[in-house]
Amino acid sequence: MTPLVLHLRPGAREWYTAWLGRRHPHLVPRYERMYAGGSYPPTWYQRRITRQVHEPADEFGIGPAHRGAGRRIAPAAAEPEPGPSATQLTLRCARAGPMAWPFGSTPRGTGRVPGEFGEHAAGTGRPPPRSPTTGGPMTKPAGILLAAGVTVAGLLTAAPAPAAAGTGAPPAPVARAAPLAWTDCPTENHPKLQCAKVRAPLDHDRPSGRTVTLALSRIPHTAKTFQGPLLVNPGGPGGSGLSMAGFVASSLPKKLAAQYDVIGFDPRGVGRSTPALNCVPGHFAPVRPDSVPASWRRERHDRDRAEGFARACGEKYGDLLPYIDTVSAAKDLDVIRRALGARQVSYLGYSYGTYLGAVYAKLYPERVRRLVLDSVVDPDAVWYDANLSQDRAFDRRHKAFAAWVAEHDAAYGLGTDAARVEAAWYRMRADVVRRPAGGKVGGGELEDTFLPGGYYNGYWPYLAEAFAAYAKDGDADALVEAYETFAAPSPAGENGYSVYTAVQCRDAAWPRLWSTWRNDTRRIHAEAPFMAWNNTWYNAPCADWPVEPLTPLPVANDRLPATLLLQATGDAATPYEGALGMHRALAGSSLVVERGGANHGVSLSGNACLDKHLTAYLTDGTVPRGRGEADAVCRALPDPKPLPAEKAAAQSVRNSGGSRLHSLLGFRR
């Protein structure tokens, strides 16, 4: 059948999606896929849809007999949600059977570990790392809450529609919005910090409906030259960003930081944004079942446990879960932009925050001033397959840790052969599976404890001390202390994991057949055993998630200004291939590589070469241009040294720029 392209009024696709969601919600994902995929409906059906858009009928629940029921088309003054085109819609439909469950893909969450705004370990159920010398948090919480007197800003009024794709027209005027009520919320490290809240629609297709509240933080600009807001996000999904404003503002050169309002935020469902999710309190309480199932019965038990988490989350938050996803969070960013009264925003995102930024840029390219993506998610592996890539990458980092311990045999006494050191670690694991150390650290907890070393090698000296103490002397207290430093659960971490799961399970399709998960995990575990099963159980609720998945938004974009990508070649959480994929997807982007580096999150963490490129870009938009795979290459920082005996020296290791950044980024992307 020859396609018929209809020139419809803006809102036709959105109206039909809303109507279909009310009458046949299970068909919405299929409709969206068909619209994007190229199949058209019969001519009579297109004409009928056109007629219904222009002249709403009672049959579809939007006529006079249905006033107040369902979603009506927004008034002309409202800002439409960006789509394939705001003025010309091509409705596509095709014959289709029951909706299939394609095998998806995945990068994983960052566990977040905060400072001033309290503990957070998004995606892990873990608190922030604690000082190996004092027992206190590695990033001090100041105990400062959002000021009680903060006034919640009113729901934003709609803005005029942005310029259509390819028109070259300037962005439309900024909509009037209820002003943000910023109040002082100083912390020990950031006395100029301010806080506010803003409301956003729960469902952006129904802007006048139920709302969520987003918590914001700000370090305001002080220079005469004002470059606008710089939104910063640490990743996750599920990571609190309130502490990021102070960190970024204090880590950039003072002259540059003074030119921006640096804005942190808690995404929907996270931290001090409300409502905040916590699906199953105590889900990560020790001692959990061993992550590597020794029998079919044990695997069935773990499978039931993951299924129970998904079921509990659906029962507790069934009204929220359809709207906890990356696209909704990206639209929240534009709510924040309008609340700030800004025509454009700049954005710095780490880890999952790179994907969030790329989705925002796809939806609102004309609103992006500058875009920095550090430790980049593979946009073509959302979300299942990227987890499989992580399994291998983290195993390589664990082997690198063992080699580093062997290199420093004089400090740890575990031998000079890396393979034997690694074997000693797995013997330790077998011991704690049989007899959990201190009644707290079993096999899964041990993996959780050493996983941070795969994100940041600055933790290696602390982990090696605990490893050597147990392996040589049977010191269970050393392992318990390391567990409590790097992996023990907290309510804030449970919140982060709940949001992580909600977003990743909703964003894209995951295998529904457990045999797929089992076979993939067994295959990878045979060659890369460090965290294959641990990672599988972490994501297993997605096999039974109670909300149907969305189709990932393609992020390929040729409408952006120059974009800066930063990536370490050995990054385990977001492997290097993902950065290459994003580099190809974002036309005109510039990729700066830390060759030989393997930390997750590379800017503002001590590498002067990388920070030079970041500073130049945020100053005037300058990016390097090269001829090869990368546009510029920076040398990696050297691996750390074993902890010296002097406490002061250990303190300096803890408080390095890299340690401060990674205490905020956490341990699950």
C-alpha positions as CSV (number, residue, x, y, z in Angstrom):
1,M,0.0,0.0,0.0
2,T,1.3,3.4,-0.9
3,P,1.9,5.6,2.2
4,L,-0.4,8.6,2.5
5,V,1.2,11.5,4.3
6,L,-1.3,13.7,6.1
7,H,-0.6,17.3,7.2
8,L,-2.2,17.3,10.6
9,R,-2.5,19.9,13.3
10,P,0.1,19.8,16.0
11,G,-1.0,17.4,18.7
12,A,-2.5,14.6,16.5
13,R,0.0,12.0,17.5
14,E,-0.1,13.0,21.1
15,W,-3.9,13.0,21.2
16,Y,-4.1,9.5,19.6
17,T,-1.5,8.1,22.0
18,A,-3.4,9.5,25.0
19,W,-6.7,8.0,23.7
20,L,-5.1,4.7,23.0
21,G,-3.6,4.7,26.5
22,R,-7.1,5.1,28.0
23,R,-8.8,2.5,25.9
24,H,-6.1,0.0,25.0
25,P,-3.0,0.8,27.1
26,H,-1.2,-2.4,26.1
27,L,-1.2,-1.2,22.4
28,V,0.6,2.0,23.1
29,P,4.2,0.6,22.9
30,R,3.3,-1.1,19.6
31,Y,1.8,2.0,18.2
32,E,4.9,4.0,19.1
33,R,7.2,1.4,17.5
34,M,5.1,1.3,14.3
35,Y,5.0,5.1,14.1
36,A,8.8,5.1,14.2
37,G,9.2,2.1,12.0
38,G,7.6,3.1,8.7
39,S,4.2,1.4,8.3
40,Y,1.2,3.4,7.5
41,P,-2.5,2.8,8.3
42,P,-5.3,2.6,5.7
43,T,-6.3,5.9,4.1
44,W,-9.8,5.8,5.7
45,Y,-8.2,5.4,9.1
46,Q,-5.9,8.4,8.6
47,R,-8.9,10.5,7.5
48,R,-10.8,9.4,10.6
49,I,-8.0,10.3,12.9
50,T,-7.7,13.7,11.1
51,R,-11.4,14.3,11.6
52,Q,-11.2,13.3,15.3
53,V,-8.3,15.6,15.9
54,H,-10.0,18.5,14.3
55,E,-13.5,17.7,15.6
56,P,-13.3,15.6,18.8
57,A,-16.2,13.2,19.1
58,D,-18.0,11.7,22.1
59,E,-17.0,8.2,20.8
60,F,-13.4,8.9,21.7
61,G,-14.1,10.3,25.1
62,I,-13.2,13.9,24.4
63,G,-16.4,15.5,23.2
64,P,-18.9,17.6,25.2
65,A,-20.3,14.5,27.0
66,H,-16.8,13.8,28.4
67,R,-15.7,17.2,29.7
68,G,-13.0,16.7,32.2
69,A,-12.5,13.0,31.3
70,G,-9.2,12.0,29.8
71,R,-6.7,14.3,28.2
72,R,-7.9,17.0,25.8
73,I,-5.7,18.6,23.2
74,A,-3.6,21.4,24.8
75,P,-4.5,25.0,23.9
76,A,-2.5,26.7,21.2
77,A,-0.3,28.5,23.7
78,A,1.0,25.4,25.2
79,E,4.4,24.0,24.4
80,P,3.9,20.7,22.6
81,E,6.1,17.7,23.5
82,P,8.8,17.4,20.8
83,G,8.2,14.6,18.4
84,P,9.3,13.7,14.9
85,S,7.7,16.9,13.6
86,A,5.5,19.5,15.3
87,T,3.6,20.5,12.2
88,Q,3.7,17.4,9.9
89,L,2.8,14.1,11.3
90,T,3.0,10.8,9.5
91,L,0.8,8.3,11.1
92,R,2.0,4.8,10.6
93,C,0.4,1.5,11.4
94,A,0.8,-2.1,10.4
95,R,-0.6,-5.4,10.9
96,A,0.8,-6.8,14.0
97,G,0.3,-9.8,16.2
98,P,0.8,-9.9,20.0
99,M,3.5,-7.6,21.2
100,A,6.9,-9.3,21.2
101,W,9.5,-9.0,24.0
102,P,12.7,-8.2,22.1
103,F,15.9,-8.8,24.0
104,G,17.0,-5.5,25.2
105,S,20.4,-4.2,26.4
106,T,21.9,-2.2,29.4
107,P,24.4,0.1,30.9
108,R,23.9,-0.1,34.6
109,G,23.4,2.3,37.4
110,T,25.8,4.3,39.4
111,G,25.5,3.8,43.0
112,R,25.7,7.3,44.4
113,V,27.4,8.3,47.5
114,P,26.8,11.9,48.6
115,G,28.1,14.3,51.0
116,E,26.3,17.4,52.3
117,F,22.8,16.1,51.7
118,G,23.4,12.8,53.5
119,E,24.1,9.2,52.6
120,H,23.2,7.9,49.2
121,A,24.3,5.0,47.2
122,A,22.0,4.9,44.3
123,G,21.6,1.6,42.7
124,T,23.3,-0.3,45.5
125,G,21.5,0.2,48.8
126,R,24.9,1.4,50.0
127,P,26.0,4.4,52.1
128,P,28.8,6.7,51.2
129,P,32.3,5.3,51.7
130,R,33.5,5.9,55.2
131,S,37.0,7.1,56.2
132,P,39.3,4.1,56.7
133,T,41.1,6.2,59.3
134,T,38.3,7.8,61.3
135,G,35.2,5.7,60.5
136,G,33.4,8.8,59.4
137,P,32.0,9.4,55.9
138,M,34.6,10.0,53.3
139,T,32.5,12.9,52.2
140,K,31.3,14.6,55.3
141,P,27.6,14.9,55.6
142,A,26.8,18.3,57.1
143,G,23.4,17.2,58.2
144,I,21.9,20.1,56.3
145,L,18.4,19.5,55.0
146,L,16.5,21.5,52.5
147,A,15.4,24.6,54.3
148,A,12.0,24.1,55.9
149,G,10.9,27.5,54.7
150,V,11.4,26.7,51.0
151,T,8.3,27.6,49.0
152,V,7.4,25.1,46.4
153,A,7.1,26.8,43.0
154,G,3.8,26.6,41.2
155,L,3.4,24.3,38.2
156,L,5.0,25.9,35.2
157,T,2.9,27.6,32.6
158,A,3.3,26.3,29.1
159,A,5.8,27.8,26.7
160,P,5.4,28.6,23.0
161,A,6.5,25.8,20.7
162,P,10.2,25.6,19.9
163,A,11.3,26.1,16.3
164,A,10.6,23.2,14.0
165,A,13.5,20.9,13.1
166,G,15.6,22.3,10.3
167,T,14.0,25.8,10.2
168,G,17.1,27.6,11.5
169,A,14.7,29.8,13.5
170,P,15.9,31.0,16.9
171,P,14.4,29.4,20.1
172,A,10.9,30.7,21.0
173,P,10.6,33.1,23.9
174,V,10.9,31.6,27.3
175,A,7.6,30.9,28.9
176,R,6.6,32.7,32.1
177,A,7.0,30.4,35.1
178,A,6.4,30.7,38.7
179,P,9.7,32.0,40.1
180,L,11.9,29.6,42.1
181,A,12.1,30.5,45.8
182,W,15.8,30.0,46.5
183,T,16.8,29.8,50.1
184,D,20.2,29.4,51.7
185,C,21.1,25.9,52.7
186,P,24.8,26.2,53.4
187,T,27.1,23.2,54.1
188,E,30.5,23.0,55.7
189,N,32.2,22.8,52.3
190,H,29.8,25.0,50.3
191,P,28.6,28.0,52.4
192,K,27.0,29.7,49.3
193,L,24.7,26.7,48.5
194,Q,21.1,27.5,47.9
195,C,18.1,25.2,47.6
196,A,14.6,25.3,46.0
197,K,11.9,23.0,44.6
198,V,9.9,23.0,41.5
199,R,6.8,21.0,40.4
200,A,6.7,19.0,37.2
201,P,3.8,17.0,35.7
202,L,3.9,13.3,36.6
203,D,2.7,12.6,33.1
204,H,4.1,15.2,30.7
205,D,1.3,14.4,28.2
206,R,-1.1,15.7,30.9
207,P,0.5,18.9,32.1
208,S,-2.5,20.0,34.2
209,G,-2.7,16.6,36.0
210,R,-0.9,15.2,39.0
211,T,2.6,16.6,39.8
212,V,5.9,15.5,41.3
213,T,8.3,17.8,43.1
214,L,11.9,18.1,42.1
215,A,14.6,19.2,44.6
216,L,17.2,21.7,43.3
217,S,20.5,23.1,44.6
218,R,22.5,26.0,43.3
219,I,25.8,27.8,43.5
220,P,24.9,31.2,42.0
221,H,27.2,33.0,39.6
222,T,29.1,36.0,40.9
223,A,30.9,37.3,37.8
224,K,29.6,40.1,35.5
225,T,29.9,37.7,32.6
226,F,27.0,35.2,33.0
227,Q,26.9,32.1,30.9
228,G,23.6,30.8,32.2
229,P,22.7,27.6,34.1
230,L,25.0,24.6,34.1
231,L,23.0,21.5,35.1
232,V,25.0,18.7,36.6
233,N,24.0,15.1,37.1
234,P,26.1,12.2,38.6
235,G,24.4,9.3,37.0
236,G,22.4,6.4,38.4
237,P,19.7,6.2,37.5
238,G,18.8,6.9,41.0
239,G,21.7,9.2,41.9
240,S,21.1,12.3,44.0
241,G,22.6,15.4,42.4
242,L,22.1,17.9,45.1
243,S,25.7,17.7,46.3
244,M,27.1,17.9,42.7
245,A,26.4,21.7,42.4
246,G,28.9,22.5,45.2
247,F,31.4,19.9,44.0
248,V,31.5,21.1,40.4
249,A,31.5,24.8,41.3
250,S,34.4,24.3,43.7
251,S,36.3,22.1,41.3
252,L,36.2,24.3,38.2
253,P,38.6,27.2,37.9
254,K,37.2,30.0,40.1
255,K,36.9,32.5,37.2
256,L,35.0,30.0,35.1
257,A,32.7,28.7,37.9
258,A,31.8,32.3,38.7
259,Q,30.2,32.7,35.3
260,Y,27.6,29.9,35.8
261,D,24.7,29.2,38.0
262,V,25.7,25.6,38.8
263,I,22.5,23.6,39.3
264,G,22.2,20.2,41.0
265,F,19.0,18.3,41.2
266,D,17.4,15.1,42.5
267,P,15.6,13.4,39.5
268,R,12.0,12.3,39.9
269,G,11.7,9.6,42.6
270,V,15.1,10.3,44.1
271,G,16.2,11.6,47.4
272,R,14.5,14.9,48.4
273,S,12.3,15.0,45.3
274,T,8.8,13.7,46.1
275,P,7.4,11.2,46.0
276,A,10.6,9.2,46.6
277,L,10.7,5.4,45.9
278,N,11.7,2.6,48.3
279,C,10.2,-0.6,47.0
280,V,11.5,-3.1,49.5
281,P,13.2,-1.8,52.6
282,G,16.0,-4.1,53.7
283,H,16.3,-5.8,50.3
284,F,20.2,-5.6,50.6
285,A,20.4,-6.5,54.3
286,P,23.1,-9.0,55.0
287,V,23.6,-11.8,54.7
288,R,22.0,-12.3,51.3
289,P,22.0,-15.6,49.4
290,D,25.2,-16.3,47.7
291,S,25.0,-14.6,44.3
292,V,26.4,-17.7,42.5
293,P,23.7,-20.4,42.7
294,A,25.1,-23.7,43.8
295,S,21.9,-25.6,42.8
296,W,18.7,-25.3,40.9
297,R,16.9,-24.9,44.2
298,R,19.1,-22.0,45.2
299,E,18.7,-20.3,41.8
300,R,14.9,-20.7,42.1
301,H,15.1,-19.0,45.5
302,D,17.1,-16.1,44.1
303,R,14.7,-15.8,41.2
304,D,11.7,-15.7,43.5
305,R,13.4,-13.0,45.5
306,A,13.9,-10.8,42.4
307,E,10.4,-11.4,41.2
308,G,9.1,-10.5,44.7
309,F,11.0,-7.1,44.4
310,A,9.3,-6.4,41.1
311,R,5.9,-7.4,42.4
312,A,6.3,-5.3,45.6
313,C,7.3,-2.3,43.6
314,G,4.3,-2.6,41.4
315,E,1.9,-3.0,44.3
316,K,3.4,0.0,46.2
317,Y,4.0,2.4,43.3
318,G,1.8,1.2,40.5
319,D,0.6,4.7,39.8
320,L,4.1,6.1,39.5
321,L,6.1,3.4,37.7
322,P,4.8,4.2,34.2
323,Y,6.4,7.7,34.6
324,I,9.8,6.8,36.1
325,D,11.9,6.6,33.0
326,T,14.6,8.5,31.2
327,V,12.4,10.4,28.8
328,S,10.2,11.7,31.6
329,A,13.3,12.7,33.5
330,A,14.7,14.5,30.4
331,K,11.4,16.4,30.1
332,D,11.8,17.4,33.8
333,L,15.1,19.1,32.8
334,D,13.2,21.4,30.5
335,V,10.8,22.1,33.3
336,I,13.8,23.2,35.4
337,R,15.1,25.3,32.5
338,R,11.8,27.2,32.2
339,A,11.7,27.6,36.0
340,L,15.2,29.2,35.8
341,G,14.0,31.6,33.1
342,A,16.7,30.4,30.7
343,R,16.5,30.2,26.9
344,Q,19.2,27.6,27.0
345,V,21.1,25.5,29.5
346,S,24.5,23.8,29.6
347,Y,24.8,20.3,31.0
348,L,27.5,18.2,32.5
349,G,26.6,14.5,33.0
350,Y,28.5,11.6,34.3
351,S,27.8,7.9,33.6
352,Y,24.0,7.3,33.2
353,G,23.8,11.1,33.3
354,T,25.4,11.0,29.8
355,Y,22.4,9.1,28.5
356,L,20.0,11.4,30.2
357,G,21.8,14.4,28.7
358,A,21.7,12.9,25.2
359,V,18.0,12.2,25.5
360,Y,17.4,15.8,26.6
361,A,19.4,17.0,23.7
362,K,17.4,14.9,21.3
363,L,14.1,16.2,22.6
364,Y,15.2,19.8,22.9
365,P,18.2,20.5,20.7
366,E,17.6,24.2,20.4
367,R,17.7,24.5,24.2
368,V,21.3,23.1,24.5
369,R,24.1,25.6,24.9
370,R,26.9,23.3,25.9
371,L,26.9,19.6,26.5
372,V,29.6,17.6,28.4
373,L,29.3,13.8,28.7
374,D,31.8,12.1,30.9
375,S,32.1,8.3,31.0
376,V,29.6,7.7,28.3
377,V,26.8,5.2,28.1
378,D,26.5,3.2,24.9
379,P,23.3,4.6,23.3
380,D,22.7,1.4,21.3
381,A,22.9,-0.9,24.4
382,V,20.0,0.2,26.5
383,W,20.0,-1.8,28.8
384,Y,20.4,-5.6,28.9
385,D,23.4,-6.1,26.6
386,A,25.5,-3.4,28.2
387,N,25.3,-5.2,31.5
388,L,26.9,-8.2,29.8
389,S,29.7,-6.0,28.6
390,Q,30.1,-4.7,32.1
391,D,30.5,-8.2,33.5
392,R,33.6,-8.7,31.4
393,A,35.0,-5.2,31.9
394,F,34.7,-5.4,35.7
395,D,36.4,-8.8,35.7
396,R,39.3,-7.2,33.9
397,R,39.5,-4.5,36.5
398,H,39.5,-7.1,39.3
399,K,42.4,-8.8,37.6
400,A,44.1,-5.4,37.4
401,F,43.6,-5.0,41.2
402,A,45.1,-8.4,41.8
403,A,48.1,-7.5,39.7
404,W,48.5,-4.2,41.6
405,V,48.5,-6.1,44.9
406,A,51.1,-8.5,43.6
407,E,53.2,-5.6,42.4
408,H,53.2,-4.3,46.0
409,D,54.0,-7.6,47.7
410,A,56.2,-5.7,50.2
411,A,53.2,-4.0,51.5
412,Y,50.6,-6.8,51.4
413,G,52.6,-10.1,51.5
414,L,50.3,-12.0,49.2
415,G,52.9,-12.9,46.6
416,T,54.3,-11.5,43.4
417,D,52.2,-13.6,41.0
418,A,49.0,-11.9,40.0
419,A,47.2,-15.2,39.2
420,R,48.0,-16.5,42.7
421,V,46.8,-13.3,44.3
422,E,43.5,-13.5,42.4
423,A,43.2,-17.2,43.5
424,A,43.7,-16.1,47.1
425,W,40.8,-13.6,46.7
426,Y,38.5,-16.4,45.4
427,R,39.6,-18.6,48.4
428,M,38.5,-15.8,50.7
429,R,35.2,-15.6,48.9
430,A,34.7,-19.4,49.3
431,D,35.4,-19.0,53.1
432,V,32.9,-16.2,53.6
433,V,30.2,-18.1,51.7
434,R,30.6,-20.9,54.2
435,R,31.1,-18.7,57.2
436,P,30.2,-15.0,56.7
437,A,32.8,-12.7,58.1
438,G,31.5,-11.1,61.3
439,G,28.1,-12.5,60.5
440,K,27.7,-9.7,57.8
441,V,30.0,-10.4,54.9
442,G,29.0,-13.4,52.7
443,G,29.8,-13.9,49.0
444,G,27.5,-11.3,47.7
445,E,28.5,-8.7,50.3
446,L,32.2,-9.4,49.5
447,E,31.6,-8.7,45.8
448,D,29.7,-5.5,46.7
449,T,32.7,-4.4,48.9
450,F,35.3,-4.9,46.2
451,L,33.2,-3.6,43.3
452,P,34.0,0.0,44.0
453,G,37.6,-0.8,43.1
454,G,36.4,-1.4,39.6
455,Y,35.1,2.2,39.4
456,Y,38.0,4.0,41.0
457,N,41.5,2.7,41.6
458,G,42.0,5.2,44.5
459,Y,40.1,2.7,46.6
460,W,42.6,-0.1,45.9
461,P,44.9,0.6,48.9
462,Y,42.0,0.4,51.4
463,L,40.6,-2.8,49.8
464,A,44.0,-4.4,49.7
465,E,44.5,-3.8,53.4
466,A,41.3,-5.6,54.2
467,F,42.1,-8.4,51.7
468,A,45.5,-9.0,53.2
469,A,44.4,-8.9,56.8
470,Y,41.8,-11.6,56.1
471,A,43.8,-13.8,53.7
472,K,46.9,-13.8,56.0
473,D,45.5,-13.5,59.5
474,G,41.8,-14.4,59.2
475,D,40.9,-10.9,60.4
476,A,37.1,-10.9,59.9
477,D,36.9,-7.4,61.4
478,A,38.9,-6.0,58.6
479,L,36.4,-7.3,56.0
480,V,33.5,-6.0,58.1
481,E,35.0,-2.6,58.3
482,A,35.6,-2.5,54.5
483,Y,32.0,-3.7,53.9
484,E,30.6,-1.0,56.2
485,T,32.9,1.6,54.4
486,F,32.0,0.7,50.8
487,A,28.8,-1.5,50.7
488,A,26.6,-1.5,53.7
489,P,22.9,-0.6,52.8
490,S,21.1,2.5,53.8
491,P,17.6,3.9,53.3
492,A,19.0,6.4,50.8
493,G,20.7,3.6,48.9
494,E,17.5,1.6,48.9
495,N,15.8,4.6,47.3
496,G,18.5,4.8,44.7
497,Y,18.2,1.1,43.8
498,S,14.4,1.4,43.6
499,V,14.7,4.3,41.1
500,Y,17.5,2.5,39.2
501,T,15.3,-0.5,38.7
502,A,12.2,1.5,37.8
503,V,14.0,3.5,35.1
504,Q,16.0,0.7,33.5
505,C,13.1,-1.8,33.5
506,R,10.8,0.8,32.0
507,D,13.3,2.3,29.5
508,A,13.7,-0.7,27.3
509,A,12.7,-4.3,26.9
510,W,14.5,-7.0,28.8
511,P,14.4,-10.8,28.2
512,R,11.2,-12.3,29.7
513,L,12.5,-15.9,29.5
514,W,14.7,-16.7,32.5
515,S,16.6,-19.2,30.4
516,T,18.1,-16.3,28.5
517,W,19.4,-14.7,31.6
518,R,20.7,-18.0,33.0
519,N,22.5,-19.0,29.8
520,D,24.1,-15.6,29.2
521,T,25.2,-15.4,32.9
522,R,26.7,-19.0,32.9
523,R,28.5,-18.3,29.7
524,I,30.1,-15.1,31.0
525,H,30.7,-16.4,34.5
526,A,32.8,-19.2,33.0
527,E,35.3,-16.6,31.7
528,A,34.7,-13.6,33.8
529,P,33.4,-14.7,37.3
530,F,34.0,-11.6,39.4
531,M,30.5,-10.1,39.2
532,A,28.5,-11.9,36.5
533,W,25.9,-13.4,38.8
534,N,25.9,-10.5,41.2
535,N,25.1,-8.2,38.3
536,T,22.4,-10.6,37.0
537,W,20.5,-10.6,40.3
538,Y,20.9,-6.8,40.6
539,N,18.9,-6.4,37.4
540,A,16.7,-9.5,37.6
541,P,13.5,-7.6,38.7
542,C,13.4,-6.4,35.1
543,A,12.5,-9.9,33.9
544,D,9.1,-9.5,35.8
545,W,8.6,-5.8,35.8
546,P,4.9,-4.9,36.2
547,V,5.0,-2.0,33.6
548,E,5.5,-2.7,30.0
549,P,8.8,-1.3,28.5
550,L,9.2,1.7,26.3
551,T,11.1,1.8,23.1
552,P,14.4,3.6,23.6
553,L,14.6,7.0,21.9
554,P,17.3,7.1,19.2
555,V,19.8,9.8,20.3
556,A,21.5,10.4,17.0
557,N,21.5,14.2,16.6
558,D,22.8,16.6,14.0
559,R,21.2,19.8,15.5
560,L,23.5,20.4,18.4
561,P,26.4,22.8,19.0
562,A,29.8,21.2,19.4
563,T,29.6,18.6,22.2
564,L,32.5,17.3,24.4
565,L,32.8,13.6,25.3
566,L,35.4,12.5,27.9
567,Q,36.2,8.8,28.3
568,A,38.8,6.4,29.8
569,T,39.7,3.5,27.6
570,G,39.5,1.0,30.4
571,D,36.3,2.2,32.1
572,A,34.4,-0.9,33.3
573,A,31.1,0.7,34.1
574,T,30.7,2.4,30.7
575,P,33.1,0.6,28.4
576,Y,35.0,2.5,25.7
577,E,33.0,1.2,22.8
578,G,29.9,3.1,24.1
579,A,31.7,6.4,23.9
580,L,32.6,5.6,20.3
581,G,29.0,4.9,19.6
582,M,27.8,8.2,21.2
583,H,30.6,10.0,19.3
584,R,29.2,8.7,16.0
585,A,25.6,9.5,17.1
586,L,26.2,13.1,18.0
587,A,27.3,14.9,14.8
588,G,30.1,17.4,15.5
589,S,31.0,16.0,18.9
590,S,34.6,15.9,20.1
591,L,36.0,12.8,21.9
592,V,38.8,13.3,24.4
593,V,40.3,10.0,25.6
594,E,42.3,9.1,28.7
595,R,44.4,6.4,27.2
596,G,45.3,3.7,29.6
597,G,42.9,5.1,32.3
598,A,40.2,2.9,33.7
599,N,38.4,5.1,36.3
600,H,34.7,5.8,35.9
601,G,34.4,9.6,35.8
602,V,37.6,11.3,34.6
603,S,37.0,15.1,34.7
604,L,37.5,17.2,37.8
605,S,39.4,14.3,39.4
606,G,43.1,15.3,39.1
607,N,43.9,14.9,35.4
608,A,45.1,18.3,34.3
609,C,44.9,17.4,30.6
610,L,41.3,16.4,30.7
611,D,40.4,19.4,32.9
612,K,42.1,21.7,30.4
613,H,39.7,20.6,27.6
614,L,36.7,20.8,29.9
615,T,37.7,24.4,31.0
616,A,38.2,25.5,27.4
617,Y,34.9,24.1,26.3
618,L,32.9,25.7,29.2
619,T,34.7,29.0,28.7
620,D,34.0,29.6,25.0
621,G,32.8,26.3,23.4
622,T,36.3,25.3,22.1
623,V,36.8,21.6,21.4
624,P,39.7,19.8,19.9
625,R,39.4,18.4,16.4
626,G,41.5,15.4,15.4
627,R,41.8,13.0,12.5
628,G,41.7,9.6,14.3
629,E,39.2,7.7,16.5
630,A,39.6,10.3,19.2
631,D,40.0,14.1,18.7
632,A,42.5,14.4,21.6
633,V,44.4,12.0,23.9
634,C,45.4,12.5,27.5
635,R,47.8,10.3,29.5
636,A,46.2,8.4,32.4
637,L,47.2,9.2,35.9
638,P,49.5,6.6,37.6
639,D,48.0,3.9,39.8
640,P,47.9,4.7,43.6
641,K,50.6,3.7,46.0
642,P,50.0,1.6,49.1
643,L,48.8,3.6,52.1
644,P,51.7,5.0,54.1
645,A,51.7,4.5,57.8
646,E,51.2,8.1,58.6
647,K,47.6,9.0,59.1
648,A,48.0,12.4,57.5
649,A,49.2,10.9,54.3
650,A,46.3,8.5,54.2
651,Q,44.0,11.5,54.8
652,S,45.4,13.2,51.7
653,V,44.7,10.1,49.6
654,R,41.1,10.2,50.8
655,N,40.6,13.8,50.1
656,S,42.0,13.9,46.6
657,G,39.9,15.3,43.8
658,G,39.3,11.8,42.4
659,S,38.1,10.5,45.8
660,R,35.7,13.4,46.2
661,L,34.2,12.9,42.8
662,H,33.8,9.1,43.1
663,S,32.2,9.5,46.5
664,L,29.5,11.4,44.7
665,L,29.3,9.1,41.6
666,G,29.0,5.9,43.6
667,F,29.4,2.4,42.5
668,R,26.7,1.4,40.1
669,R,26.6,3.6,37.1
